[in-house]
Amino acid sequence: MGENENRKSNRIVLKIVIPLLLLSIVAGIWAMKNSDSGLASESNINPDFALHVTQELELEKLKSYGVPVVIDFGADSCIPCKEMAPVLKELNEELQGRAIVKFVDVWKYEEFAKGYPINLIPTQIFIDAEGQPYKPKDPEATQMTLYSLRETGEHVFTTHEGGLTKNQLLEILKEMGLE
């Protein structure tokens, strides 16, 4: 091969390789910027701590983490539920590992509400850090309902019906053992 042929083949390689290399770098940067790599992304967190419930709740497993648990039963298209949605999202993100904040859309996943005392939406279920139904200091002031088994009198659920503010939920979570 002559010197001219080497130069021509080097030019062709450079005309092809360099643009491909630049294109690969740009594509890599774009992919990194547009990927869900933040901690708040539900795909990157323990599914037990994800906000949106898409499979049946394993209540005993959630209790085993030793953190307060709030499960909001609502619907994406319910107006009071929509008002509470940003509060649940914020608390879920801010309290990762310190509390479990869940949302169950009972219109999409009606079967996930079976066994819980849900009469209207939104309704929140509260479980303290010891895995027991939350026992508020003043249930009437916080508009909580405590459910007990008729046969044994065992306290099995504490609920609140209607929306709650972020501050109200934080106060309840602190009383339930949030650290």
C-alpha positions as a Markdown table, in Angstrom:
| # | Residue | x | y | z |
|---|---|---|---|---|
| 1 | Met | 0.0 | 0.0 | 0.0 |
| 2 | Gly | 1.3 | 3.4 | -0.9 |
| 3 | Glu | 1.6 | 6.5 | 1.3 |
| 4 | Asn | -1.4 | 8.1 | -0.6 |
| 5 | Glu | -3.6 | 5.1 | 0.1 |
| 6 | Asn | -2.7 | 5.2 | 3.8 |
| 7 | Arg | -3.6 | 8.8 | 4.0 |
| 8 | Lys | -6.9 | 8.2 | 2.2 |
| 9 | Ser | -7.9 | 5.3 | 4.5 |
| 10 | Asn | -6.9 | 7.4 | 7.6 |
| 11 | Arg | -9.1 | 10.3 | 6.4 |
| 12 | Ile | -12.0 | 7.9 | 5.8 |
| 13 | Val | -11.6 | 6.4 | 9.3 |
| 14 | Leu | -11.4 | 9.8 | 10.9 |
| 15 | Lys | -14.5 | 11.0 | 9.0 |
| 16 | Ile | -16.4 | 8.0 | 10.3 |
| 17 | Val | -14.9 | 7.3 | 13.7 |
| 18 | Ile | -14.8 | 10.8 | 15.1 |
| 19 | Pro | -18.5 | 11.7 | 14.3 |
| 20 | Leu | -19.5 | 8.3 | 15.8 |
| 21 | Leu | -17.4 | 8.9 | 18.9 |
| 22 | Leu | -18.9 | 12.4 | 19.3 |
| 23 | Leu | -22.4 | 11.1 | 18.8 |
| 24 | Ser | -21.9 | 8.3 | 21.4 |
| 25 | Ile | -20.6 | 10.9 | 23.9 |
| 26 | Val | -23.6 | 13.2 | 23.3 |
| 27 | Ala | -26.0 | 10.3 | 23.5 |
| 28 | Gly | -24.4 | 9.1 | 26.8 |
| 29 | Ile | -24.7 | 12.6 | 28.4 |
| 30 | Trp | -28.3 | 12.9 | 27.2 |
| 31 | Ala | -29.2 | 9.4 | 28.7 |
| 32 | Met | -27.6 | 10.3 | 32.0 |
| 33 | Lys | -29.4 | 13.6 | 32.3 |
| 34 | Asn | -32.8 | 12.1 | 31.4 |
| 35 | Ser | -32.6 | 8.9 | 33.5 |
| 36 | Asp | -34.4 | 8.6 | 36.9 |
| 37 | Ser | -31.4 | 8.5 | 39.1 |
| 38 | Gly | -32.6 | 10.5 | 42.1 |
| 39 | Leu | -33.5 | 8.9 | 45.4 |
| 40 | Ala | -37.0 | 10.1 | 45.1 |
| 41 | Ser | -37.6 | 7.9 | 42.1 |
| 42 | Glu | -39.9 | 5.1 | 43.1 |
| 43 | Ser | -38.0 | 2.7 | 40.8 |
| 44 | Asn | -34.8 | 3.1 | 42.8 |
| 45 | Ile | -36.2 | 2.7 | 46.3 |
| 46 | Asn | -37.2 | -0.3 | 48.3 |
| 47 | Pro | -40.7 | -1.2 | 47.0 |
| 48 | Asp | -41.9 | -1.4 | 50.6 |
| 49 | Phe | -41.2 | 2.4 | 50.9 |
| 50 | Ala | -42.7 | 3.3 | 47.5 |
| 51 | Leu | -45.7 | 5.7 | 47.6 |
| 52 | His | -48.0 | 4.1 | 45.1 |
| 53 | Val | -49.3 | 0.6 | 46.0 |
| 54 | Thr | -49.7 | -1.6 | 42.9 |
| 55 | Gln | -49.8 | -5.0 | 44.6 |
| 56 | Glu | -51.5 | -6.3 | 47.8 |
| 57 | Leu | -50.1 | -4.8 | 51.0 |
| 58 | Glu | -48.0 | -7.0 | 53.2 |
| 59 | Leu | -48.9 | -5.2 | 56.4 |
| 60 | Glu | -46.8 | -7.5 | 58.6 |
| 61 | Lys | -43.7 | -6.8 | 56.5 |
| 62 | Leu | -44.3 | -3.1 | 56.6 |
| 63 | Lys | -44.6 | -3.3 | 60.4 |
| 64 | Ser | -41.3 | -5.2 | 60.6 |
| 65 | Tyr | -39.3 | -2.1 | 59.7 |
| 66 | Gly | -39.9 | -0.5 | 63.1 |
| 67 | Val | -41.1 | 2.9 | 61.7 |
| 68 | Pro | -44.5 | 4.6 | 61.7 |
| 69 | Val | -46.8 | 3.6 | 58.8 |
| 70 | Val | -49.4 | 5.7 | 57.1 |
| 71 | Ile | -51.6 | 4.2 | 54.4 |
| 72 | Asp | -53.9 | 6.5 | 52.5 |
| 73 | Phe | -56.8 | 4.9 | 50.8 |
| 74 | Gly | -58.1 | 7.2 | 48.1 |
| 75 | Ala | -58.3 | 7.7 | 44.3 |
| 76 | Asp | -56.5 | 9.7 | 41.7 |
| 77 | Ser | -59.8 | 11.2 | 40.6 |
| 78 | Cys | -61.2 | 12.1 | 44.0 |
| 79 | Ile | -60.9 | 15.9 | 44.7 |
| 80 | Pro | -59.9 | 15.7 | 48.4 |
| 81 | Cys | -57.5 | 12.9 | 47.5 |
| 82 | Lys | -56.0 | 15.1 | 44.8 |
| 83 | Glu | -55.5 | 17.8 | 47.4 |
| 84 | Met | -53.7 | 15.4 | 49.7 |
| 85 | Ala | -51.5 | 13.8 | 46.9 |
| 86 | Pro | -48.7 | 16.4 | 47.0 |
| 87 | Val | -48.5 | 16.1 | 50.8 |
| 88 | Leu | -48.2 | 12.3 | 50.6 |
| 89 | Lys | -45.6 | 12.6 | 47.9 |
| 90 | Glu | -43.5 | 15.1 | 49.8 |
| 91 | Leu | -43.6 | 13.1 | 53.1 |
| 92 | Asn | -42.8 | 9.8 | 51.2 |
| 93 | Glu | -39.7 | 11.4 | 49.7 |
| 94 | Glu | -38.6 | 13.4 | 52.8 |
| 95 | Leu | -39.1 | 10.5 | 55.3 |
| 96 | Gln | -37.6 | 7.6 | 53.3 |
| 97 | Gly | -36.3 | 5.0 | 55.8 |
| 98 | Arg | -37.8 | 6.9 | 58.8 |
| 99 | Ala | -41.5 | 6.3 | 58.0 |
| 100 | Ile | -43.6 | 4.5 | 55.4 |
| 101 | Val | -46.1 | 6.6 | 53.6 |
| 102 | Lys | -48.3 | 4.7 | 51.1 |
| 103 | Phe | -51.2 | 5.5 | 48.7 |
| 104 | Val | -53.7 | 2.9 | 47.5 |
| 105 | Asp | -56.0 | 4.0 | 44.7 |
| 106 | Val | -59.1 | 2.0 | 45.7 |
| 107 | Trp | -60.8 | 2.7 | 42.3 |
| 108 | Lys | -58.0 | 1.0 | 40.4 |
| 109 | Tyr | -57.2 | -1.6 | 43.1 |
| 110 | Glu | -60.5 | -2.1 | 45.0 |
| 111 | Glu | -59.3 | -5.5 | 46.2 |
| 112 | Phe | -56.4 | -3.9 | 48.2 |
| 113 | Ala | -58.9 | -2.2 | 50.5 |
| 114 | Lys | -60.6 | -5.4 | 51.6 |
| 115 | Gly | -60.1 | -6.1 | 55.3 |
| 116 | Tyr | -59.6 | -2.4 | 56.1 |
| 117 | Pro | -62.3 | -0.2 | 57.6 |
| 118 | Ile | -62.8 | 2.1 | 54.6 |
| 119 | Asn | -66.1 | 3.8 | 54.5 |
| 120 | Leu | -65.2 | 6.9 | 52.4 |
| 121 | Ile | -62.1 | 8.3 | 50.7 |
| 122 | Pro | -59.6 | 9.5 | 51.6 |
| 123 | Thr | -59.1 | 7.4 | 54.7 |
| 124 | Gln | -55.8 | 6.9 | 56.4 |
| 125 | Ile | -54.7 | 3.9 | 58.5 |
| 126 | Phe | -52.0 | 4.6 | 61.1 |
| 127 | Ile | -49.6 | 2.1 | 62.6 |
| 128 | Asp | -47.0 | 3.2 | 65.1 |
| 129 | Ala | -43.2 | 2.4 | 65.1 |
| 130 | Glu | -43.9 | -0.7 | 67.3 |
| 131 | Gly | -46.2 | -2.1 | 64.6 |
| 132 | Gln | -49.3 | -1.5 | 66.7 |
| 133 | Pro | -52.4 | 0.5 | 65.7 |
| 134 | Tyr | -51.7 | 4.1 | 66.6 |
| 135 | Lys | -53.3 | 5.3 | 69.9 |
| 136 | Pro | -53.6 | 9.0 | 69.7 |
| 137 | Lys | -53.5 | 11.0 | 73.0 |
| 138 | Asp | -56.7 | 12.7 | 72.0 |
| 139 | Pro | -58.6 | 10.7 | 69.4 |
| 140 | Glu | -61.5 | 13.2 | 69.3 |
| 141 | Ala | -59.3 | 16.2 | 68.8 |
| 142 | Thr | -57.5 | 14.5 | 65.9 |
| 143 | Gln | -60.8 | 13.1 | 64.5 |
| 144 | Met | -59.5 | 9.6 | 64.7 |
| 145 | Thr | -61.6 | 6.4 | 64.9 |
| 146 | Leu | -60.3 | 3.4 | 66.8 |
| 147 | Tyr | -61.5 | 0.0 | 65.8 |
| 148 | Ser | -61.5 | -3.0 | 68.1 |
| 149 | Leu | -62.5 | -6.6 | 67.7 |
| 150 | Arg | -65.9 | -7.2 | 69.2 |
| 151 | Glu | -65.0 | -10.6 | 70.7 |
| 152 | Thr | -61.7 | -9.6 | 72.4 |
| 153 | Gly | -61.7 | -5.9 | 72.5 |
| 154 | Glu | -58.3 | -5.9 | 70.8 |
| 155 | His | -57.5 | -2.5 | 69.1 |
| 156 | Val | -56.9 | -3.4 | 65.4 |
| 157 | Phe | -57.1 | -0.1 | 63.4 |
| 158 | Thr | -56.9 | 3.6 | 63.9 |
| 159 | Thr | -58.2 | 5.6 | 61.0 |
| 160 | His | -58.9 | 9.2 | 59.9 |
| 161 | Glu | -61.4 | 10.0 | 57.3 |
| 162 | Gly | -60.8 | 13.1 | 55.1 |
| 163 | Gly | -57.8 | 15.1 | 54.1 |
| 164 | Leu | -54.9 | 16.0 | 56.4 |
| 165 | Thr | -52.2 | 18.7 | 56.0 |
| 166 | Lys | -48.5 | 18.1 | 55.9 |
| 167 | Asn | -48.2 | 19.6 | 59.4 |
| 168 | Gln | -51.0 | 17.5 | 60.8 |
| 169 | Leu | -49.5 | 14.3 | 59.3 |
| 170 | Leu | -46.0 | 15.2 | 60.7 |
| 171 | Glu | -47.5 | 15.7 | 64.2 |
| 172 | Ile | -49.2 | 12.4 | 64.0 |
| 173 | Leu | -46.1 | 10.7 | 62.7 |
| 174 | Lys | -44.0 | 12.2 | 65.5 |
| 175 | Glu | -46.5 | 10.9 | 68.1 |
| 176 | Met | -46.3 | 7.5 | 66.4 |
| 177 | Gly | -42.5 | 7.4 | 66.9 |
| 178 | Leu | -41.0 | 9.2 | 63.9 |
| 179 | Glu | -37.3 | 10.0 | 64.7 |
